[in-house]
Amino acid sequence: MGENANSDPEAIELDKLADNTESPTEEETQLNGETLTQETPPRKWEVYERILRVPYYVVFSRYTNKVHFFKLEGGRYQQQSFNPEQPRIWIPEIELGLGLWQGEYNGITRQWLRWYDASGNWIPTDGERAEQAEARAEQAESQLRQVVLNLLQSGMDTEQVAILTGLSREQVQQLIANPSASEL
């Protein structure tokens, strides 16, 4: 469900189904012709399969690193086959896949269930996105530093370089004085 579980209507419905403090109505006790009793509330599988009709159901055991993939077909979940050596499942309706990835996440190295795109590339985690953004910023700063140095070496003065690059005069001088400065 993720960070937005509170705003997800399905998450709210699941919370209601998990809370058996109220008696179900006559309508709620009938499920595809089957009668549910208060003593036997529906199991999670039944909720997803018969009530919510979630099109895909994935089971991953963090203990065995096994993945089981089910697709709703004819009102029932049918297990889908995939390569057990490279367990990846493509879900065309959302144009994303789900597979097992070996790596570190939140300081823990193991196999994780992870999304991938149509090209087979893993979708970056928030941490990976932040690292990529930082690397891009460092590269842009390095390129800017090189441009400033090249302009100065071509004979331009600090004021001309500042106007041309959009930097302040102080920032240009800082780059000259400390080429590894990252306070631009």
Residue, then its C-alpha position, 0 to 999 in steps of 0.5 A: m500500500g505504501e506511503n499513500a495508503n491512507s488516501d487509497p480507497e482500497a486501503i480504506e476498504l481493507d481496513k473496514l473489512a479487517d475490522n469485524t466489530e460490526s455485524p455484516t448486512e445481508e448484502e455483505t454476507q452473500l459473496n458470489g452465491e456463498t454465504l459468509t458467516q460472522e464466525t468465518p470472515p473472508r481470508k485476505w486471498e478471498v477479499y482480493e479475489r472475490i470482493l475487490r477483484v484485484p487483477y494480479y496477486v503476488v506472493f513473495s517469501r522473504y525467507t525462501n525468496k520464492v515468488h508466486f504470481f497469480k492472475l484473476e481469470g474467470g473470477r478465480y486466481q490462476q497461478q502464472s508461470f515464469n522463469p524461476e531462474q529469473p523471476r520477472i512478471w510483466i503487467p501490461e495494464i500498468e506497463l510495469g514489471l515486477g521481479l526479484w532484485q539482489g541488492e542493498y535497500n535501507g541498509i539490508t542486502r538481500q533479494w527484494l521484490r522490485w519494479y522494472d520498466a519496459s526496457g527491463n531496467w529497475i525503477p530507481t528507489d528514492g535513495e538511488r534517485a537522490e544519488q543520481a540527482e547529486a551526481r548530475a549536480e556535481q557534473a553540471e558544477s564541474q562543467l560550469r567550472q571548466v567553462v569559467l576557467n576556459l573563458l578566463q583563459s581566453g582573456m575575458d575578465t571576471e565581470q565579462v565571465a559573470i555576465l556570460t555565465g549568469l554567475s555573480r562576480e563573487q561566485v566566479q572569483q570563488l571558482i578561481a580561488n577554490p576550483s573544488a568549491s561546491e557552494l555555487 
